[in-house]
Amino acid sequence: MPREVDNSQADPGTPVIVDVTARTTADGSVGFDHEWRWQDGTPGGGKGGIVIPARGNKDPGTPIHFHLKDLTSPARGLDFTDEANGVMWVKRGESCPGENEQCQDPEIPADQMQRSPNLLKVVNLNNDPCRLHYRLRFKDRDGKSESYDPDITNGGTNRA
């Protein structure tokens, strides 16, 4: 597993850009990976879990923008439109949300999510130091669901 990077240089509230790529695997299923970076070019990021630095009590939360690139072949037409089950499930702790486990954590409020077919914008309030496991949920043009479940490490509000 790729190592997590210490991104303590990023200013609180600096947006995170996450490129999520879907590809067809050898067995015909869909495999996902991602790479993330700071929108302002601050060094850091990578292919591992997203690491959000601590913020002060008056600093803003961290916007996260997930960009979906569907490179499946033949093209499945995947997008962020799983309205029945929710586009993103978030669970605090050491385990990922299950394939059918609907869950939300107040660190990433569902009512602040904005989505279009290939872009999901969320806000990570980053109130508590914790690990957030999340599952991004997609549908293809035939209505079949797919999901991807990386994680986020929050620094919380303990910055001086």
N, C-alpha and C positions, 0 to 999 in steps of 0.2 A: 504494500500500500504506500502511495506517495506520502512523504512526510509533510506535516503541517508547517507553515512558515510563520514566524513571528512578525506580525505587521504592526507593531506598536508605533511606527512612524506615521501611520495614517491619522488624519484629523478626525475627530468624532463627526459623524454625519456624512463622511465622504461616501458617495455611492459606490456600490460594488456591481460590476458587470460580470455576468456568468453566461458563457456560451455553452449551451447544452446541445450535444450532437447525438442524433439517433442514426444507427446504422443497422443494416441487416447482417445477422451473424451467419456462420456456416450452416447452422441447423434451420435457418429460415426465420428465427425469432428476431426480436428487436433488442439491440444492446445500446446502452447509453453511456456517455462519458461527459465530462465537463472540464472547463478551464475558466478560472476567474481572475479578475484583475480590478484594481482601483480605477475609477473613471478618470481621476485627475493625473494618472500616471505614477502615483506613489509606488516605489518598488514593493514587490511582494505578489502574492497570488499564487496560482498554480493549479494543479489537478487534484489536490487533496481537499480536505474539508475547509470551508470558509472560516477564517479567523477574524472576528470583529474585536478591535481593541476596546479597552475600557473607556468610558466616557464620564464626564463630570455631571453632576445633578442638573445643570442648566444646559448641557449640550444636547443636540438633537439625536434621535435614533439614526439608524443606518438604512438608507434605501438600497434594495437589492433588485436588479433588473435581470431576469432570466430570458435569454434569447434562444429560441429553439431553431436548430438547423436540422431539417429532416433529410438525411442522405440515404434513406432506405431505398432498396432496389429489389423489385419494382417499388416505385414511390408509394408509400402508404397514405400520405396526406395527413400526417400527425399534426395536431395542434392543441393548444391550451383551452379546449372547450368542453371539458368534462363537467357540465353543469349539474348533473344529478348527484354526483359524489363530491364535488368540490375540486378545485384545480390544485390545491396544495394542502396536505395534512402535515401538522407539526406536533411532535411529541418530545417533551423534555426527558432527559435521562440517558441511559446507556443502551437502549434498544430502539430499533427503527420502527416506525409505524407499520403494522401488518398490511398485507395487500388489500384487505377489506376492512381495516380498522379506521374508522373516521375519528379524527382527533384534532384538537386545536390547542395551541398554547397562546396565552395573551402576549407573549413576546412578539409574535407576528400576527397582528389582528386581521381576521378574515374580512372585516368590513372596510379595511384600507387596501385590499388587493384590487389591482386594475389589470385586466387582461384583454388581449387581442389574440388572434390566432397564433402568432409566433412570438409574443412578448408577454411576460408576466412581471408586473411591478408590485413589490411588497415593501413594507417598512418593518425593520427589525428594531423594536423599541430599545433593546439591549439594557433592560433594567436590572437583570440579575446575571451574575456569572453562572453560566450553565452550558451544557451541550444540548443543542436542538437537533433532533433527527427530523428530517422532513421527507415527504414523498410528493414529487411532482406528478400530476395525473394528466394523461393525454387521451384523446380519442382519435381514431383514424377515420377516413372518409366513409368507412363501412360501419362505424359505430363501435368498433372493438377498442377496449381500454388497454392502455399500457401505463407503466409507472416507473419512476426512477427515484432512488432514496439515498442521497448523500447526507452530510451533516454540517452544522455550523457551531463554532465555539464562540460564545459571547463573553466579553470581558466584564460586562455589567457596569454599574455606576460607581466604581471605586477609583476613578482617576482623580488625581489631586488637582 
